[in-house]
Amino acid sequence: MAFLIQEDLYGYALTKKIQIILGVSESTIYPILRRLMKND
């Protein structure tokens, strides 16, 4: 989530940055993002 401190990002852009660093799939990231938004 440190990316969001630097700039506003939509799900797709955030997903691509996370994929590069962590090497996880898009199908793994989106459910996590949804849960984070739901818990906000």
mmCIF file of the N, C-alpha and C atoms, coordinates in Angstrom:
data_MODEL
# 
_entry.id   MODEL 
# 
loop_
_atom_site.group_PDB 
_atom_site.id 
_atom_site.type_symbol 
_atom_site.label_atom_id 
_atom_site.label_alt_id 
_atom_site.label_comp_id 
_atom_site.label_asym_id 
_atom_site.label_entity_id 
_atom_site.label_seq_id 
_atom_site.pdbx_PDB_ins_code 
_atom_site.Cartn_x 
_atom_site.Cartn_y 
_atom_site.Cartn_z 
_atom_site.occupancy 
_atom_site.B_iso_or_equiv 
_atom_site.pdbx_formal_charge 
_atom_site.auth_seq_id 
_atom_site.auth_comp_id 
_atom_site.auth_asym_id 
_atom_site.auth_atom_id 
_atom_site.pdbx_PDB_model_num 
ATOM 1   N N  . MET A 1 1  ? 0.810   -1.188  0.000   1.00 0.00 ? 1  MET A N  1 
ATOM 2   C CA . MET A 1 1  ? 0.000   0.000   0.000   1.00 0.00 ? 1  MET A CA 1 
ATOM 3   C C  . MET A 1 1  ? 0.864   1.266   0.000   1.00 0.00 ? 1  MET A C  1 
ATOM 4   N N  . ALA A 1 2  ? 2.138   1.099   0.144   1.00 0.00 ? 2  ALA A N  1 
ATOM 5   C CA . ALA A 1 2  ? 3.041   2.252   0.104   1.00 0.00 ? 2  ALA A CA 1 
ATOM 6   C C  . ALA A 1 2  ? 2.940   2.988   -1.236  1.00 0.00 ? 2  ALA A C  1 
ATOM 7   N N  . PHE A 1 3  ? 2.561   2.260   -2.292  1.00 0.00 ? 3  PHE A N  1 
ATOM 8   C CA . PHE A 1 3  ? 2.384   2.908   -3.594  1.00 0.00 ? 3  PHE A CA 1 
ATOM 9   C C  . PHE A 1 3  ? 1.327   3.997   -3.522  1.00 0.00 ? 3  PHE A C  1 
ATOM 10  N N  . LEU A 1 4  ? 0.307   3.774   -2.729  1.00 0.00 ? 4  LEU A N  1 
ATOM 11  C CA . LEU A 1 4  ? -0.800  4.731   -2.656  1.00 0.00 ? 4  LEU A CA 1 
ATOM 12  C C  . LEU A 1 4  ? -0.424  5.998   -1.903  1.00 0.00 ? 4  LEU A C  1 
ATOM 13  N N  . ILE A 1 5  ? 0.607   5.935   -1.096  1.00 0.00 ? 5  ILE A N  1 
ATOM 14  C CA . ILE A 1 5  ? 1.090   7.145   -0.416  1.00 0.00 ? 5  ILE A CA 1 
ATOM 15  C C  . ILE A 1 5  ? 1.746   8.075   -1.428  1.00 0.00 ? 5  ILE A C  1 
ATOM 16  N N  . GLN A 1 6  ? 2.425   7.479   -2.404  1.00 0.00 ? 6  GLN A N  1 
ATOM 17  C CA . GLN A 1 6  ? 3.143   8.253   -3.413  1.00 0.00 ? 6  GLN A CA 1 
ATOM 18  C C  . GLN A 1 6  ? 2.219   8.859   -4.464  1.00 0.00 ? 6  GLN A C  1 
ATOM 19  N N  . GLU A 1 7  ? 1.161   8.131   -4.833  1.00 0.00 ? 7  GLU A N  1 
ATOM 20  C CA . GLU A 1 7  ? 0.250   8.594   -5.878  1.00 0.00 ? 7  GLU A CA 1 
ATOM 21  C C  . GLU A 1 7  ? -1.063  7.825   -5.819  1.00 0.00 ? 7  GLU A C  1 
ATOM 22  N N  . ASP A 1 8  ? -2.116  8.413   -6.361  1.00 0.00 ? 8  ASP A N  1 
ATOM 23  C CA . ASP A 1 8  ? -3.392  7.712   -6.463  1.00 0.00 ? 8  ASP A CA 1 
ATOM 24  C C  . ASP A 1 8  ? -3.299  6.706   -7.604  1.00 0.00 ? 8  ASP A C  1 
ATOM 25  N N  . LEU A 1 9  ? -3.736  5.487   -7.345  1.00 0.00 ? 9  LEU A N  1 
ATOM 26  C CA . LEU A 1 9  ? -3.704  4.453   -8.376  1.00 0.00 ? 9  LEU A CA 1 
ATOM 27  C C  . LEU A 1 9  ? -5.037  3.725   -8.404  1.00 0.00 ? 9  LEU A C  1 
ATOM 28  N N  . TYR A 1 10 ? -5.452  3.340   -9.596  1.00 0.00 ? 10 TYR A N  1 
ATOM 29  C CA . TYR A 1 10 ? -6.616  2.482   -9.747  1.00 0.00 ? 10 TYR A CA 1 
ATOM 30  C C  . TYR A 1 10 ? -6.164  1.034   -9.627  1.00 0.00 ? 10 TYR A C  1 
ATOM 31  N N  . GLY A 1 11 ? -7.108  0.129   -9.507  1.00 0.00 ? 11 GLY A N  1 
ATOM 32  C CA . GLY A 1 11 ? -6.813  -1.280  -9.292  1.00 0.00 ? 11 GLY A CA 1 
ATOM 33  C C  . GLY A 1 11 ? -5.843  -1.876  -10.298 1.00 0.00 ? 11 GLY A C  1 
ATOM 34  N N  . TYR A 1 12 ? -6.029  -1.557  -11.570 1.00 0.00 ? 12 TYR A N  1 
ATOM 35  C CA . TYR A 1 12 ? -5.177  -2.141  -12.609 1.00 0.00 ? 12 TYR A CA 1 
ATOM 36  C C  . TYR A 1 12 ? -3.719  -1.709  -12.435 1.00 0.00 ? 12 TYR A C  1 
ATOM 37  N N  . ALA A 1 13 ? -3.490  -0.419  -12.270 1.00 0.00 ? 13 ALA A N  1 
ATOM 38  C CA . ALA A 1 13 ? -2.123  0.093   -12.126 1.00 0.00 ? 13 ALA A CA 1 
ATOM 39  C C  . ALA A 1 13 ? -1.477  -0.438  -10.847 1.00 0.00 ? 13 ALA A C  1 
ATOM 40  N N  . LEU A 1 14 ? -2.245  -0.477  -9.775  1.00 0.00 ? 14 LEU A N  1 
ATOM 41  C CA . LEU A 1 14 ? -1.733  -0.999  -8.512  1.00 0.00 ? 14 LEU A CA 1 
ATOM 42  C C  . LEU A 1 14 ? -1.398  -2.481  -8.654  1.00 0.00 ? 14 LEU A C  1 
ATOM 43  N N  . THR A 1 15 ? -2.261  -3.225  -9.322  1.00 0.00 ? 15 THR A N  1 
ATOM 44  C CA . THR A 1 15 ? -2.040  -4.646  -9.547  1.00 0.00 ? 15 THR A CA 1 
ATOM 45  C C  . THR A 1 15 ? -0.753  -4.890  -10.324 1.00 0.00 ? 15 THR A C  1 
ATOM 46  N N  . LYS A 1 16 ? -0.519  -4.110  -11.356 1.00 0.00 ? 16 LYS A N  1 
ATOM 47  C CA . LYS A 1 16 ? 0.690   -4.283  -12.162 1.00 0.00 ? 16 LYS A CA 1 
ATOM 48  C C  . LYS A 1 16 ? 1.945   -4.018  -11.339 1.00 0.00 ? 16 LYS A C  1 
ATOM 49  N N  . LYS A 1 17 ? 1.927   -3.002  -10.500 1.00 0.00 ? 17 LYS A N  1 
ATOM 50  C CA . LYS A 1 17 ? 3.089   -2.715  -9.652  1.00 0.00 ? 17 LYS A CA 1 
ATOM 51  C C  . LYS A 1 17 ? 3.329   -3.839  -8.649  1.00 0.00 ? 17 LYS A C  1 
ATOM 52  N N  . ILE A 1 18 ? 2.264   -4.345  -8.063  1.00 0.00 ? 18 ILE A N  1 
ATOM 53  C CA . ILE A 1 18 ? 2.388   -5.435  -7.094  1.00 0.00 ? 18 ILE A CA 1 
ATOM 54  C C  . ILE A 1 18 ? 2.906   -6.694  -7.779  1.00 0.00 ? 18 ILE A C  1 
ATOM 55  N N  . GLN A 1 19 ? 2.426   -6.976  -8.984  1.00 0.00 ? 19 GLN A N  1 
ATOM 56  C CA . GLN A 1 19 ? 2.878   -8.159  -9.731  1.00 0.00 ? 19 GLN A CA 1 
ATOM 57  C C  . GLN A 1 19 ? 4.382   -8.109  -9.983  1.00 0.00 ? 19 GLN A C  1 
ATOM 58  N N  . ILE A 1 20 ? 4.888   -6.947  -10.316 1.00 0.00 ? 20 ILE A N  1 
ATOM 59  C CA . ILE A 1 20 ? 6.316   -6.803  -10.602 1.00 0.00 ? 20 ILE A CA 1 
ATOM 60  C C  . ILE A 1 20 ? 7.145   -7.090  -9.356  1.00 0.00 ? 20 ILE A C  1 
ATOM 61  N N  . ILE A 1 21 ? 6.718   -6.577  -8.241  1.00 0.00 ? 21 ILE A N  1 
ATOM 62  C CA . ILE A 1 21 ? 7.500   -6.711  -7.010  1.00 0.00 ? 21 ILE A CA 1 
ATOM 63  C C  . ILE A 1 21 ? 7.325   -8.075  -6.356  1.00 0.00 ? 21 ILE A C  1 
ATOM 64  N N  . LEU A 1 22 ? 6.085   -8.537  -6.221  1.00 0.00 ? 22 LEU A N  1 
ATOM 65  C CA . LEU A 1 22 ? 5.827   -9.768  -5.482  1.00 0.00 ? 22 LEU A CA 1 
ATOM 66  C C  . LEU A 1 22 ? 5.689   -11.010 -6.353  1.00 0.00 ? 22 LEU A C  1 
ATOM 67  N N  . GLY A 1 23 ? 5.444   -10.821 -7.630  1.00 0.00 ? 23 GLY A N  1 
ATOM 68  C CA . GLY A 1 23 ? 5.303   -11.956 -8.526  1.00 0.00 ? 23 GLY A CA 1 
ATOM 69  C C  . GLY A 1 23 ? 4.037   -12.767 -8.299  1.00 0.00 ? 23 GLY A C  1 
ATOM 70  N N  . VAL A 1 24 ? 2.970   -12.111 -7.833  1.00 0.00 ? 24 VAL A N  1 
ATOM 71  C CA . VAL A 1 24 ? 1.701   -12.811 -7.642  1.00 0.00 ? 24 VAL A CA 1 
ATOM 72  C C  . VAL A 1 24 ? 0.759   -12.480 -8.793  1.00 0.00 ? 24 VAL A C  1 
ATOM 73  N N  . SER A 1 25 ? -0.209  -13.356 -9.021  1.00 0.00 ? 25 SER A N  1 
ATOM 74  C CA . SER A 1 25 ? -1.107  -13.176 -10.158 1.00 0.00 ? 25 SER A CA 1 
ATOM 75  C C  . SER A 1 25 ? -2.184  -12.136 -9.875  1.00 0.00 ? 25 SER A C  1 
ATOM 76  N N  . GLU A 1 26 ? -2.737  -11.641 -10.943 1.00 0.00 ? 26 GLU A N  1 
ATOM 77  C CA . GLU A 1 26 ? -3.828  -10.666 -10.863 1.00 0.00 ? 26 GLU A CA 1 
ATOM 78  C C  . GLU A 1 26 ? -5.033  -11.263 -10.135 1.00 0.00 ? 26 GLU A C  1 
ATOM 79  N N  . SER A 1 27 ? -5.280  -12.542 -10.364 1.00 0.00 ? 27 SER A N  1 
ATOM 80  C CA . SER A 1 27 ? -6.420  -13.192 -9.720  1.00 0.00 ? 27 SER A CA 1 
ATOM 81  C C  . SER A 1 27 ? -6.232  -13.333 -8.206  1.00 0.00 ? 27 SER A C  1 
ATOM 82  N N  . THR A 1 28 ? -5.019  -13.212 -7.733  1.00 0.00 ? 28 THR A N  1 
ATOM 83  C CA . THR A 1 28 ? -4.743  -13.219 -6.295  1.00 0.00 ? 28 THR A CA 1 
ATOM 84  C C  . THR A 1 28 ? -4.904  -11.823 -5.707  1.00 0.00 ? 28 THR A C  1 
ATOM 85  N N  . ILE A 1 29 ? -4.494  -10.834 -6.450  1.00 0.00 ? 29 ILE A N  1 
ATOM 86  C CA . ILE A 1 29 ? -4.464  -9.465  -5.936  1.00 0.00 ? 29 ILE A CA 1 
ATOM 87  C C  . ILE A 1 29 ? -5.846  -8.841  -5.833  1.00 0.00 ? 29 ILE A C  1 
ATOM 88  N N  . TYR A 1 30 ? -6.694  -9.006  -6.854  1.00 0.00 ? 30 TYR A N  1 
ATOM 89  C CA . TYR A 1 30 ? -7.997  -8.335  -6.856  1.00 0.00 ? 30 TYR A CA 1 
ATOM 90  C C  . TYR A 1 30 ? -8.873  -8.685  -5.652  1.00 0.00 ? 30 TYR A C  1 
ATOM 91  N N  . PRO A 1 31 ? -8.975  -9.953  -5.250  1.00 0.00 ? 31 PRO A N  1 
ATOM 92  C CA . PRO A 1 31 ? -9.778  -10.248 -4.054  1.00 0.00 ? 31 PRO A CA 1 
ATOM 93  C C  . PRO A 1 31 ? -9.233  -9.565  -2.792  1.00 0.00 ? 31 PRO A C  1 
ATOM 94  N N  . ILE A 1 32 ? -7.917  -9.461  -2.708  1.00 0.00 ? 32 ILE A N  1 
ATOM 95  C CA . ILE A 1 32 ? -7.312  -8.785  -1.557  1.00 0.00 ? 32 ILE A CA 1 
ATOM 96  C C  . ILE A 1 32 ? -7.661  -7.300  -1.583  1.00 0.00 ? 32 ILE A C  1 
ATOM 97  N N  . LEU A 1 33 ? -7.568  -6.679  -2.750  1.00 0.00 ? 33 LEU A N  1 
ATOM 98  C CA . LEU A 1 33 ? -7.928  -5.263  -2.866  1.00 0.00 ? 33 LEU A CA 1 
ATOM 99  C C  . LEU A 1 33 ? -9.394  -5.031  -2.500  1.00 0.00 ? 33 LEU A C  1 
ATOM 100 N N  . ARG A 1 34 ? -10.264 -5.947  -2.939  1.00 0.00 ? 34 ARG A N  1 
ATOM 101 C CA . ARG A 1 34 ? -11.693 -5.817  -2.613  1.00 0.00 ? 34 ARG A CA 1 
ATOM 102 C C  . ARG A 1 34 ? -11.920 -5.907  -1.111  1.00 0.00 ? 34 ARG A C  1 
ATOM 103 N N  . ARG A 1 35 ? -11.228 -6.843  -0.450  1.00 0.00 ? 35 ARG A N  1 
ATOM 104 C CA . ARG A 1 35 ? -11.379 -6.969  1.007   1.00 0.00 ? 35 ARG A CA 1 
ATOM 105 C C  . ARG A 1 35 ? -10.873 -5.725  1.726   1.00 0.00 ? 35 ARG A C  1 
ATOM 106 N N  . LEU A 1 36 ? -9.773  -5.167  1.251   1.00 0.00 ? 36 LEU A N  1 
ATOM 107 C CA . LEU A 1 36 ? -9.251  -3.951  1.863   1.00 0.00 ? 36 LEU A CA 1 
ATOM 108 C C  . LEU A 1 36 ? -10.235 -2.793  1.714   1.00 0.00 ? 36 LEU A C  1 
ATOM 109 N N  . MET A 1 37 ? -10.830 -2.681  0.541   1.00 0.00 ? 37 MET A N  1 
ATOM 110 C CA . MET A 1 37 ? -11.805 -1.608  0.321   1.00 0.00 ? 37 MET A CA 1 
ATOM 111 C C  . MET A 1 37 ? -13.046 -1.813  1.187   1.00 0.00 ? 37 MET A C  1 
ATOM 112 N N  . LYS A 1 38 ? -13.470 -3.047  1.332   1.00 0.00 ? 38 LYS A N  1 
ATOM 113 C CA . LYS A 1 38 ? -14.648 -3.363  2.132   1.00 0.00 ? 38 LYS A CA 1 
ATOM 114 C C  . LYS A 1 38 ? -14.426 -3.042  3.597   1.00 0.00 ? 38 LYS A C  1 
ATOM 115 N N  . ASN A 1 39 ? -13.209 -3.262  4.089   1.00 0.00 ? 39 ASN A N  1 
ATOM 116 C CA . ASN A 1 39 ? -12.874 -3.022  5.484   1.00 0.00 ? 39 ASN A CA 1 
ATOM 117 C C  . ASN A 1 39 ? -12.556 -1.563  5.783   1.00 0.00 ? 39 ASN A C  1 
ATOM 118 N N  . ASP A 1 40 ? -12.529 -0.741  4.776   1.00 0.00 ? 40 ASP A N  1 
ATOM 119 C CA . ASP A 1 40 ? -12.186 0.671   4.951   1.00 0.00 ? 40 ASP A CA 1 
ATOM 120 C C  . ASP A 1 40 ? -13.218 1.416   5.689   1.00 0.00 ? 40 ASP A C  1 
# 
